[in-house]
Amino acid sequence: MYFTTSVLLAALVSIAQAQTPKGFTPSVNTKLNVMFNTTSVATPGELLPKAATSSQPQLGLSSAQVSSANTFMFVMMDLDVPPQGTNTTRRTLLHAMVTDFKPTQQKLSNNTVLLASTQKGPAAYIAPGPPATDPVAHRYVQLLFQQPATLKVQASDFSDTSKRIGFDINAFMKTQGLSAPLAANFFTVDGKASGSASGTATGTATGTGGIAKNTLQPFTGGASRVEMTWLAGLVGGLAFMAA
């Protein structure tokens, strides 16, 4: 019985740590705090309305992982762009690649430090916009990298959508000599035309391939919230099974 309980608890810890979708590489267990004004990604894979994601998110990282000397790069990808033509394989789309994030003096909840950058690229933020005809909720992955001094990317590398479709993060990491991501998170957005969020973000995202126009709005605050109801329920279920 002790063995069974231990195995179940180990599985629970693994589930709690996963910050990237199942099967996605690079796999990351450290949480990146992702905040859209007063709406934050509390649980990896959380479904958010399109309107809440219309502006580039703010990022936070545990103070244990940052120092004033750190510089970070943010990457966001859609993993579920609909297939084209007779192809049945879904594609990726690079939604953002923003460099030069630095720690600020602003502290959020849970000993988290707000990160900020004056840059808007080399790949400016494109808001999620799954088409209404797509029954699949798209997964949007956010990755935070330590930015190497040797990084060589420019806006012309991602000047149009065709250069963003099919973005291969693993190939990019190899080419640029990037280490594994320091932290990650992901949320989902479906193609429903409307939805409300707890924050003040407003707007709509449109497009036939999960693509919307760029929008950048100032951050108005909002420390990350923590929703542990699902975890408490899972713990209770596992405890019952182990009894």
Buried (B, 14 or more C-beta within 10 A) or exposed (E): EEEEBEEBBEEBEEEBEBBBBEEBEBBBEBBBBBBBBBBBBBBBBBEBBBBBBBBBBBBBBBBEBBEEEBBBBBBBBBBBBBEEEEEEEBBBBBBBBBBBBBBEEBEBEEEBBBBEBEEBBBBBBBBBBBBEEBEEBBBBBBBBBBBEEEBEBEEEBBEEEEEBBEBEBEEBBEEBEBEBBBBBBBBBBBBEEEBEBEBBBEBBBBBEBBBBEBBEBEBEEBBBBEEEEEBEEBBEEBEEEBE
